[in-house]
Amino acid sequence: MLPTVAIVGQPNVGKSTLFNRIINERLAIVEDRPGVTRDRNYAPAEWLGHKFNIIDTGGITWEDGKIEEEIRAQAEIAIDEADVIIFLTNVLSGITDLDEKIAQLLYKTTKPIILAVNKADNPEQRVNIYDFYSLGLGDPIPVSGSHGTGIGDLLDKVVDSFPEKSDKVDDETIAFSVIGRPNVGKSSIVNKLLGEQRVIVANMEGTTRDAIDTPFTDEDGTKFRLIDTAGIRRRGKVYEKTEKYSVMRALGAIERSDVVLLVLDASTGIREQDKHVAGYAHDAGKGVIIVVNKWDLPKKDSNSAKDFEKVIRDEFQYLDYAPIIFVSAETGQRINQLPQLVKKVHENQTQRIQSSVLNEMLLEVSKLVPTPMVKGKRLRVYYITQVKGNPPTFVVFVNDPELMHFSYKRFLINQLRENFNFEGTPIKIIARKRK
């Protein structure tokens, strides 16, 4: 599982600018007024070969308003989720009462805290950082999010603070996670699948605090590790009713999974959050199974499953490879089929196809469909070979990789699916120039 870094601080100290600088993209909205970033923002990042996830949070305040309370709650959840916390302050405003209150909040955690002082754009301003020692959070690091000064020193300290990896992976165990927006019945599916009340279930969103790993073995001796990601509950209160808090849990679980079960709610239909979470599984190259839960609730006729499946295919076009299964955790309908389906998808995503067989396929499809012309130059495909599984990844040697249009990649992927069983797994195509 990748380490997680959270950036916290009061409004308008430059958290989103620093976030964008670290990920080298403009994902967060940046505007020079307080309160622009209201939700946590997540992105993968890398420094000197160290990969991690980073969270940008809204500015923490103690004002008596609903928005301010939600922002503070989200920042507290980000602190809980993080392995390392960057506390960002601002040299131009000096230490404020709000900085001291946030420092008091951070004293309660045992996580590594890195104190960064932003907007230290010139040597004169960097001299003023020594006042920040009084916050009691160690050596302050001067940075400039807008100019990039000091970012390398900050990230050096961040990666040095990462926890040591201790997870031991059993190659014979198939790890699968249960993801989806709150209240779709993830915990109920887990409980029915395991045959015991392993996870607390209640009819409110977010009642499972942490991702829980449960090993089990099915009837034919296949070993599984089930990762439940039902959400967060802190101090008896569900903080985030906007459904965004499930994202970080899902990210961590997806990274540790071979196969992902995306749970949808048949009684409420598909929502944007469903597509948001599903996209992470697809982008991570994991096997995906779409599980439609609560199939006992809607009124149905003989075409109901077919109609719902069409909606799913329209809404999740990038998951056209994912099998769909209709279940009910309440009645147990088809729940017992899930382990075998997970096993089948895992076999598909780890299978290896011989190069000779692949090139026979390539020869046949080349006769049927000519390669495309780009600016008067025709793509020539010489050879295809599989370089890895999980997900199945193929290298295609061509005369010029620039001529390999995404539509032709898509054509090759479709041919691979027609000729071999890759149900449930994405396929990656890499074009390389023949030397």
C-alpha positions as CSV (number, residue, x, y, z in Angstrom):
1,M,0.0,0.0,0.0
2,L,1.4,3.4,-1.0
3,P,2.1,5.9,1.8
4,T,-0.3,8.8,2.1
5,V,0.7,12.5,2.7
6,A,-1.8,15.1,3.8
7,I,-1.3,18.9,3.5
8,V,-3.1,20.8,6.2
9,G,-3.2,24.4,7.4
10,Q,-5.3,27.5,7.7
11,P,-7.0,29.1,4.7
12,N,-5.0,30.9,2.1
13,V,-1.5,29.7,3.0
14,G,-1.0,28.1,-0.4
15,K,-1.9,24.4,0.2
16,S,-3.4,23.9,-3.3
17,T,-0.4,25.6,-4.9
18,L,2.0,23.3,-3.0
19,F,-0.2,20.3,-3.9
20,N,-0.1,21.2,-7.6
21,R,3.7,21.8,-7.4
22,I,4.2,18.3,-5.9
23,I,2.1,16.4,-8.4
24,N,3.2,18.7,-11.2
25,E,-0.3,19.2,-12.4
26,R,-3.0,21.7,-11.9
27,L,-5.7,19.5,-10.3
28,A,-6.7,21.7,-7.4
29,I,-8.5,25.0,-8.0
30,V,-6.2,27.9,-7.0
31,E,-7.6,31.3,-6.2
32,D,-6.2,34.0,-4.0
33,R,-9.0,34.1,-1.4
34,P,-9.8,31.9,1.6
35,G,-12.0,28.9,1.4
36,V,-11.7,28.0,-2.3
37,T,-10.7,24.4,-1.6
38,R,-13.6,22.9,0.3
39,D,-13.1,19.1,-0.3
40,R,-10.1,16.9,0.0
41,N,-8.3,16.4,-3.3
42,Y,-6.4,13.2,-4.0
43,A,-3.6,12.4,-6.4
44,P,-0.7,10.1,-6.9
45,A,2.8,11.6,-6.7
46,E,6.4,10.5,-6.9
47,W,9.8,11.8,-5.6
48,L,13.1,10.1,-6.3
49,G,11.5,6.8,-7.1
50,H,9.2,6.9,-4.0
51,K,5.5,6.7,-5.0
52,F,2.8,8.0,-2.6
53,N,-0.7,9.5,-2.5
54,I,-1.2,13.1,-1.5
55,I,-4.3,14.8,-0.1
56,D,-5.0,18.5,-0.4
57,T,-7.4,19.7,2.3
58,G,-9.6,22.7,2.8
59,G,-8.3,25.4,5.1
60,I,-9.0,24.6,8.8
61,T,-10.9,27.3,10.7
62,W,-12.8,27.4,14.0
63,E,-15.6,29.7,12.9
64,D,-19.2,28.8,13.8
65,G,-20.4,27.9,10.4
66,K,-21.5,24.6,8.8
67,I,-19.0,24.9,5.9
68,E,-16.1,25.6,8.3
69,E,-17.1,22.6,10.5
70,E,-17.2,20.3,7.5
71,I,-13.8,21.5,6.3
72,R,-12.3,21.0,9.7
73,A,-13.8,17.5,9.9
74,Q,-12.4,16.6,6.5
75,A,-9.0,17.8,7.5
76,E,-9.1,15.7,10.6
77,I,-10.1,12.7,8.6
78,A,-7.2,13.4,6.2
79,I,-4.9,13.5,9.2
80,D,-6.2,10.1,10.4
81,E,-5.7,8.6,6.9
82,A,-2.2,10.1,6.4
83,D,1.2,8.5,7.1
84,V,2.9,11.9,7.0
85,I,1.4,15.3,7.6
86,I,2.7,18.6,6.0
87,F,1.6,21.5,8.2
88,L,1.8,24.5,5.9
89,T,2.1,28.0,7.3
90,N,2.8,31.4,5.7
91,V,5.9,33.5,6.3
92,L,4.2,36.7,5.2
93,S,1.5,36.5,7.9
94,G,3.8,35.0,10.6
95,I,2.4,32.8,13.3
96,T,-1.3,33.3,13.8
97,D,-3.7,32.2,16.5
98,L,-5.1,29.8,14.0
99,D,-1.7,28.3,13.4
100,E,-1.3,27.7,17.1
101,K,-4.8,26.0,17.3
102,I,-3.9,23.7,14.4
103,A,-0.6,22.9,16.1
104,Q,-2.6,21.9,19.2
105,L,-4.7,19.6,17.0
106,L,-1.6,18.0,15.5
107,Y,0.0,17.4,18.9
108,K,-2.6,14.7,19.4
109,T,-1.3,12.5,16.6
110,T,1.7,10.3,16.6
111,K,2.2,10.7,12.8
112,P,5.3,12.5,11.6
113,I,4.6,16.2,11.2
114,I,6.7,18.3,8.8
115,L,6.4,22.1,9.3
116,A,6.7,24.0,6.0
117,V,6.7,27.8,5.8
118,N,5.3,28.9,2.5
119,K,5.8,32.1,0.4
120,A,9.5,32.3,1.5
121,D,10.4,33.5,-2.0
122,N,13.6,35.4,-1.2
123,P,16.5,35.2,1.3
124,E,15.1,38.0,3.5
125,Q,11.8,36.2,3.9
126,R,13.6,32.9,4.7
127,V,15.3,34.5,7.7
128,N,11.9,35.1,9.2
129,I,11.1,31.4,9.5
130,Y,12.9,31.0,12.8
131,D,9.9,32.4,14.6
132,F,8.0,29.2,13.6
133,Y,10.2,27.1,16.0
134,S,7.8,28.3,18.7
135,L,5.1,26.0,17.3
136,G,7.0,23.1,18.8
137,L,6.9,21.0,15.6
138,G,10.6,20.7,14.8
139,D,12.6,22.5,12.1
140,P,10.6,24.7,9.8
141,I,11.3,24.2,6.1
142,P,11.1,27.4,3.9
143,V,9.3,26.8,0.6
144,S,7.8,28.7,-2.2
145,G,4.9,26.8,-3.8
146,S,4.6,29.3,-6.6
147,H,8.3,29.3,-7.5
148,G,9.3,25.8,-6.5
149,T,12.0,26.9,-4.0
150,G,12.6,24.4,-1.2
151,I,10.2,21.7,-2.6
152,G,13.0,19.2,-3.0
153,D,14.1,19.6,0.7
154,L,10.5,19.3,1.8
155,L,10.0,16.1,-0.2
156,D,13.3,14.6,1.0
157,K,12.0,14.9,4.5
158,V,8.6,13.6,3.5
159,V,9.9,10.3,2.0
160,D,12.4,9.9,4.9
161,S,9.4,9.9,7.2
162,F,7.5,7.1,5.4
163,P,6.8,4.0,7.5
164,E,8.8,0.9,6.7
165,K,7.0,-1.6,4.5
166,S,6.0,-4.6,6.5
167,D,3.2,-6.2,4.5
168,K,4.1,-9.8,3.5
169,V,2.4,-10.9,0.3
170,D,1.4,-14.5,-0.3
171,D,1.6,-15.2,-4.0
172,E,-0.9,-18.0,-3.7
173,T,-3.6,-15.8,-2.1
174,I,-6.0,-13.9,-4.3
175,A,-6.6,-10.5,-2.8
176,F,-9.9,-8.8,-3.6
177,S,-11.6,-5.7,-2.3
178,V,-15.2,-4.5,-2.0
179,I,-15.5,-0.9,-3.0
180,G,-18.4,1.5,-3.7
181,R,-20.1,4.6,-2.4
182,P,-21.5,4.5,1.1
183,N,-24.7,2.5,1.9
184,V,-24.7,0.2,-1.2
185,G,-24.3,-2.8,1.1
186,K,-20.6,-3.6,1.0
187,S,-20.5,-4.7,4.6
188,S,-23.6,-6.9,4.2
189,I,-22.0,-8.6,1.2
190,V,-18.8,-9.2,3.2
191,N,-20.8,-10.6,6.2
192,K,-22.9,-13.0,4.0
193,L,-19.8,-14.1,2.1
194,L,-17.9,-14.9,5.3
195,G,-20.9,-16.4,7.0
196,E,-20.3,-14.4,10.1
197,Q,-20.8,-10.9,11.5
198,R,-17.2,-9.9,10.7
199,V,-18.1,-6.3,10.1
200,I,-20.6,-4.1,11.9
201,V,-23.6,-3.4,9.8
202,A,-26.1,-0.5,10.4
203,N,-28.5,1.4,8.2
204,M,-26.5,4.6,8.1
205,E,-23.7,5.6,5.9
206,G,-20.1,5.1,6.9
207,T,-20.3,2.7,9.9
208,T,-17.2,0.8,9.1
209,R,-14.1,2.7,10.4
210,D,-11.2,1.0,8.7
211,A,-10.3,-1.3,5.8
212,I,-10.4,-4.8,7.2
213,D,-8.5,-7.8,5.8
214,T,-10.0,-11.3,6.3
215,P,-8.3,-14.4,4.9
216,F,-10.5,-17.4,4.0
217,T,-10.4,-20.5,1.9
218,D,-13.1,-21.8,-0.3
219,E,-14.3,-25.4,-0.9
220,D,-11.6,-26.2,-3.5
221,G,-8.8,-24.9,-1.3
222,T,-8.3,-21.6,-3.0
223,K,-6.9,-19.0,-0.6
224,F,-8.5,-15.5,-0.6
225,R,-7.9,-12.3,1.3
226,L,-11.0,-10.1,1.4
227,I,-10.5,-6.4,1.9
228,D,-13.6,-4.5,3.1
229,T,-13.5,-0.7,2.5
230,A,-16.9,0.4,3.9
231,G,-15.7,3.8,5.0
232,I,-15.0,5.8,8.2
233,R,-16.8,6.5,11.4
234,R,-15.1,8.8,13.9
235,R,-16.1,9.4,17.5
236,G,-19.7,8.3,16.8
237,K,-20.3,11.0,14.2
238,V,-20.3,10.6,10.4
239,Y,-18.5,13.7,9.2
240,E,-18.7,13.6,5.5
241,K,-22.2,13.2,4.0
242,T,-21.0,14.3,0.6
243,E,-19.8,10.7,0.0
244,K,-16.2,11.8,-0.8
245,Y,-14.6,10.2,2.2
246,S,-14.8,6.7,0.7
247,V,-12.3,7.6,-2.0
248,M,-9.1,7.3,0.0
249,R,-10.1,4.0,1.6
250,A,-10.9,2.7,-1.9
251,L,-7.5,3.9,-3.2
252,G,-5.6,2.0,-0.5
253,A,-7.6,-1.1,-0.9
254,I,-7.4,-1.1,-4.7
255,E,-3.6,-0.9,-4.5
256,R,-3.5,-4.1,-2.4
257,S,-6.0,-6.0,-4.5
258,D,-5.8,-8.3,-7.5
259,V,-9.5,-8.1,-8.2
260,V,-12.0,-5.3,-7.2
261,L,-15.7,-5.8,-6.6
262,L,-17.5,-2.6,-7.5
263,V,-20.8,-2.7,-5.6
264,L,-23.8,-0.8,-7.1
265,D,-27.2,-0.3,-5.5
266,A,-30.1,-1.7,-7.6
267,S,-32.6,0.3,-5.6
268,T,-31.1,3.7,-6.2
269,G,-29.3,3.3,-9.5
270,I,-26.0,4.6,-10.6
271,R,-24.6,7.9,-9.3
272,E,-21.5,9.9,-10.2
273,Q,-19.6,8.7,-7.1
274,D,-20.0,5.1,-8.4
275,K,-18.2,6.1,-11.6
276,H,-15.6,8.1,-9.7
277,V,-14.6,5.2,-7.5
278,A,-14.7,2.7,-10.4
279,G,-12.3,4.8,-12.4
280,Y,-9.6,4.3,-9.8
281,A,-9.8,0.5,-10.2
282,H,-9.7,0.7,-13.9
283,D,-6.7,3.1,-13.9
284,A,-4.8,0.8,-11.5
285,G,-5.1,-2.0,-14.0
286,K,-7.0,-4.3,-11.6
287,G,-9.5,-7.0,-12.4
288,V,-13.0,-5.7,-12.0
289,I,-16.4,-7.3,-11.2
290,I,-19.5,-5.2,-11.1
291,V,-21.8,-6.4,-8.3
292,V,-25.4,-5.1,-8.4
293,N,-26.6,-5.5,-4.8
294,K,-30.2,-5.3,-3.4
295,W,-31.6,-7.0,-6.4
296,D,-34.4,-8.3,-4.2
297,L,-35.8,-4.7,-3.8
298,P,-36.8,-3.4,-7.3
299,K,-39.9,-4.6,-9.0
300,K,-38.7,-6.8,-11.9
301,D,-39.9,-8.5,-15.1
302,S,-38.1,-10.9,-17.5
303,N,-36.1,-8.0,-19.0
304,S,-35.1,-6.2,-15.8
305,A,-31.6,-7.6,-15.5
306,K,-30.9,-7.0,-19.2
307,D,-32.2,-3.4,-19.0
308,F,-30.1,-2.7,-15.9
309,E,-27.0,-4.2,-17.6
310,K,-27.5,-2.0,-20.6
311,V,-27.5,1.1,-18.3
312,I,-24.3,-0.1,-16.7
313,R,-22.6,-0.6,-20.0
314,D,-23.7,2.9,-21.1
315,E,-22.5,4.5,-17.9
316,F,-19.3,2.5,-17.5
317,Q,-18.1,2.2,-21.1
318,Y,-14.5,1.9,-20.0
319,L,-15.4,-1.2,-17.9
320,D,-16.9,-3.1,-20.9
321,Y,-14.7,-6.1,-19.9
322,A,-16.1,-6.4,-16.4
323,P,-18.6,-9.2,-15.7
324,I,-21.9,-8.2,-14.1
325,I,-23.5,-10.2,-11.3
326,F,-26.9,-9.4,-9.6
327,V,-26.9,-10.3,-5.9
328,S,-28.8,-9.7,-2.7
329,A,-26.9,-9.7,0.5
330,E,-30.2,-9.7,2.3
331,T,-31.4,-13.0,0.8
332,G,-28.0,-14.4,-0.1
333,Q,-28.9,-14.6,-3.8
334,R,-25.8,-15.5,-5.8
335,I,-23.4,-14.4,-3.1
336,N,-21.8,-17.8,-3.0
337,Q,-20.9,-17.4,-6.7
338,L,-18.6,-14.4,-6.0
339,P,-15.4,-16.3,-4.9
340,Q,-15.5,-18.5,-8.1
341,L,-16.0,-15.4,-10.2
342,V,-13.1,-13.6,-8.5
343,K,-10.9,-16.7,-9.1
344,K,-11.9,-16.8,-12.8
345,V,-11.0,-13.1,-13.3
346,H,-7.7,-13.6,-11.5
347,E,-6.9,-16.5,-13.8
348,N,-7.7,-14.4,-16.8
349,Q,-5.6,-11.4,-15.6
350,T,-2.5,-13.6,-14.9
351,Q,-2.6,-15.8,-17.9
352,R,0.3,-15.7,-20.4
353,I,-0.2,-16.2,-24.2
354,Q,2.7,-17.6,-26.2
355,S,4.2,-15.2,-28.7
356,S,3.7,-17.7,-31.6
357,V,0.0,-17.8,-30.9
358,L,-0.2,-14.0,-30.6
359,N,1.5,-13.5,-34.0
360,E,-0.8,-16.0,-35.7
361,M,-3.7,-13.9,-34.5
362,L,-1.9,-10.7,-35.7
363,L,-1.3,-12.2,-39.1
364,E,-5.0,-13.1,-39.5
365,V,-6.3,-9.7,-38.3
366,S,-3.9,-7.9,-40.6
367,K,-5.5,-9.7,-43.6
368,L,-8.9,-8.5,-42.5
369,V,-8.2,-4.9,-41.5
370,P,-5.4,-2.8,-43.0
371,T,-3.3,-0.7,-40.6
372,P,-4.2,3.0,-40.6
373,M,-2.5,5.8,-42.6
374,V,-1.3,8.8,-40.7
375,K,-0.2,11.9,-42.7
376,G,0.5,9.7,-45.7
377,K,2.5,7.2,-43.8
378,R,1.2,3.7,-43.0
379,L,1.6,2.0,-39.7
380,R,3.4,-1.4,-40.0
381,V,3.0,-3.9,-37.3
382,Y,5.8,-6.5,-37.2
383,Y,5.5,-8.5,-34.0
384,I,3.5,-8.8,-30.8
385,T,4.6,-10.3,-27.5
386,Q,3.2,-10.4,-23.9
387,V,5.6,-8.9,-21.4
388,K,3.6,-9.3,-18.2
389,G,0.3,-10.3,-16.6
390,N,-1.8,-8.6,-14.0
391,P,-2.9,-6.7,-16.0
392,P,-2.0,-8.5,-19.3
393,T,0.4,-6.2,-21.1
394,F,1.5,-6.6,-24.7
395,V,4.3,-4.9,-26.6
396,V,3.7,-4.3,-30.3
397,F,6.8,-3.7,-32.4
398,V,6.0,-1.2,-35.3
399,N,7.8,1.0,-37.8
400,D,6.8,4.2,-35.9
401,P,5.0,4.3,-32.5
402,E,3.6,7.8,-33.4
403,L,1.5,6.1,-36.1
404,M,-0.2,3.8,-33.5
405,H,-3.5,5.7,-33.0
406,F,-5.5,4.8,-29.9
407,S,-8.3,3.5,-32.2
408,Y,-5.9,0.8,-33.6
409,K,-4.8,0.0,-30.0
410,R,-8.5,-0.4,-29.2
411,F,-8.9,-2.7,-32.3
412,L,-6.0,-4.9,-31.1
413,I,-7.4,-5.1,-27.6
414,N,-10.8,-6.2,-29.0
415,Q,-9.1,-8.9,-31.1
416,L,-7.2,-10.2,-28.0
417,R,-10.5,-10.4,-26.2
418,E,-12.2,-12.2,-29.1
419,N,-9.4,-14.8,-29.3
420,F,-8.6,-15.3,-25.7
421,N,-10.5,-15.1,-22.4
422,F,-9.6,-11.8,-20.8
423,E,-13.0,-11.2,-19.1
424,G,-12.7,-9.1,-16.1
425,T,-9.3,-7.6,-16.7
426,P,-8.1,-4.5,-18.6
427,I,-5.5,-5.0,-21.3
428,K,-2.5,-2.7,-22.0
429,I,-0.9,-2.2,-25.3
430,I,2.6,-0.6,-25.6
431,A,3.9,0.4,-29.1
432,R,7.7,0.2,-29.6
433,K,9.8,0.9,-32.6
434,R,11.5,-2.1,-34.1
435,K,15.2,-1.8,-33.8
